[in-house]
Amino acid sequence: MNLGIVEDLLLRALRARLGADVEGRAGPLACSPATGLRAQVFVHALAFQDGGGVSADGAHIARQPLQLPGGASGFTEQRPAHLDIEVHCLCATHAQAQALAGLAAPVLLQALETMAPPLLSDPADTLRRLRLSDHRAHVQSQRSQRLVHDCVAVAQVVLGLRLQGFLHVQLARPGGLVRQSAYAVPVRLEIQADPAGRDLQAEAVLLHNDSGDMLDLAGWTLHDAARRPHVYQFGPTCRLGAGATLRLWSGRGSDDAVNLHWGRRQAVWNNTGDVAVLRDPDGTERARASWSPPLPVPPAQAPARRRAPR
């Protein structure tokens, strides 16, 4: 969210009250060569907390359906929220810093109380909007401390302000907000069964990532079509890069980025035909591949012999 709009408004209010004798900056405290030589004020929108659709007494806030022109639909919701703001007042002496904080506090409160509901999202995006409204401001804390910068001691007073209100959420999309799986990445399986030599050491399943995105396979499973399926679960650090291929060998061996080993003592994939199924952590099937042995080639028939005439 763009909280800088609040910082800019508060700085404009401070400059109008304090004039050019005080240097005002937006963002976290950052000392400069001017620190200790002139009065400075740093206005920082420190943290924003969204109540998540639950009121202070634990009641859930209902979402309201939304229909926009052009076929876009979604919902609106008003969630309890608050914004914490820190204001650092730096001066050469403690008395000066306290006086500066005394001048700044009422100006900041008035600016927050009279502020129009700020739009915290992209103004050009008419489908998705985040706006803080119905807000009230109060001073939550004030503390004093000594700051040393380049061997120069500076007095600092920190004001903690809180802007309490409601975050008006609007989310819409053409065709509606249809839930999409986080695992919807095209994966293709290929079974290499009944290879030449010992089945256990050479049989494998190939996972092909045909998308342009990396696929996190943590918690995914692969199993066969047996009545009691043989199940392999991918580890928490398993990743399949965009356009990459991963081989899962049935036997034992050393794993690397493109080779995993099931560690079985017996072959998994039947020589007479089998099916491999890949499922995401939700249990949804994401890919399937079947294998069957090639049909035997019929033996060539010997040409018929002609009988010699008698």
C-alpha positions, -999 to +999 in steps of 0.1 A: +000+000+000+011+036-006+014+051+028+036+079+015+004+099+008-001+103+045+036+112+051+034+139+024+002+154+039+018+156+074+050+172+061+030+199+042+011+207+074+043+209+094+061+232+069+031+255+069+033+258+107+071+256+113+084+274+082+118+269+066+138+269+099+129+232+104+140+205+079+112+180+073+117+146+057+095+116+050+106+081+060+126+065+088+151+084+108+183+090+088+211+112+101+228+136+078+256+163+080+229+187+092+219+166+122+226+186+153+231+218+134+195+226+126+161+213+138+148+182+119+115+163+118+112+129+102+076+116+095+074+079+091+043+058+084+057+029+104+031+001+102-004-006+089-026-034+104-056-048+087-082-063+111-090-090+085-128-086+085-131-092+123-142-065+146-127-057+180-153-078+198-146-108+175-176-104+152-172-112+115-179-084+090-200-094+061-189-089+025-212-071+002-214-083-035-203-058-061-213-055-097-194-030-119-201-019-155-184-041-181-191-074-165-167-071-136-179-084-102-165-090-068-171-077-033-166-047-009-158-049+027-151-025+056-124-039+079-111-024+112-076-011+106-050+013+120-019+031+109+010+038+133+031+069+126+064+078+142+076+115+142+112+121+152+120+156+164+158+163+165+174+194+180+206+204+196+192+204+232+165+185+250+145+216+257+144+225+220+133+190+210+105+191+236+094+225+223+095+212+187+074+182+196+049+205+214+045+225+182+043+195+159+018+173+179-014+194+175-006+202+139-002+165+131-034+156+149-054+183+131-040+173+097-050+136+104-084+145+116-092+167+087-076+145+060-098+132+033-100+094+032-067+085+015-066+061-014-038+036-006-039+017-039-032+026-075-055+054-085-056+041-121-070+007-109-108+011-108-114-026-100-092-030-069-092-002-043-080+002-008-091+033+011-088+042+048-118+061+060-140+069+091-107+075+109-097+091+142-062+102+153-046+102+188-012+105+203-003+070+215+032+077+230+060+101+234+096+093+244+129+111+247+163+098+240+199+110+233+213+104+198+250+105+189+259+110+153+295+116+142+305+123+178+278+150+180+251+145+207+216+153+195+184+154+216+155+134+201+118+133+210+097+106+193+060+110+189+039+079+183+006+086+165-022+062+156-048+066+129-077+043+137-104+037+111-118+013+086-101-001+055-126+000+026-117-029+004-130-033-032-119-063-052-134-071-086-125-088-118-141-094-152-161-126-148-160-126-110-135-136-084-132-173-092-108-191-068-077-204-086-054-231-072-019-219-062-006-251-079-021-246-113+012-251-132+012-274-163+032-305-155+037-335-178+046-370-167+064-397-185+070-432-173+102-451-182+093-487-173+106-521-183+140-506-194+169-527-206+187-543-177+174-545-141+141-527-137+148-513-103+180-495-112+168-480-144+131-473-143+120-437-136+092-412-139+100-379-156+083-347-146+084-320-172+076-284-163+062-269-195+055-235-180+076-204-176+074-204-138+092-224-112+071-250-095+074-257-057+069-294-053+071-294-015+043-317-002+034-331-036+029-368-040+034-393-069+017-428-068+010-457-091-024-475-098-019-504-074-047-514-050-024-503-022-005-475-041+032-469-038+034-433-028+064-409-030+062-375-013+085-347-025+106-330+001+102-295+015+131-281-007+121-297-040+118-273-069+112-278-106+125-249-127+107-234-156+111-256-187+131-282-166+128-319-163+131-339-130+137-377-129+124-397-100+143-430-100+127-460-083+160-473-068+187-458-045+212-431-053+224-396-046+198-368-052+206-336-070+187-308-087+173-329-115+175-365-101+156-379-071+156-414-058+127-433-043+150-457-024+129-488-030+141-524-030+116-535-056+104-520-089+073-498-088+060-497-124+046-529-138+060-543-170+025-551-181+013-515-179+008-489-152-004-454-144+014-426-126-006-399-108+008-366-095-011-347-068-006-313-052-006-308-014-044-304-014-048-338-030-059-325-063-047-345-093-023-323-114-009-348-140-014-384-151+005-407-174-001-443-185+023-468-199+017-501-217+042-524-234+044-523-271+024-550-290+045-580-300+055-580-336+041-611-353+067-634-368+073-632-405+056-660-424+077-682-446+068-680-483+046-709-495+064-736-515+052-745-549+047-781-557+067-793-588+044-806-616+043-844-620 
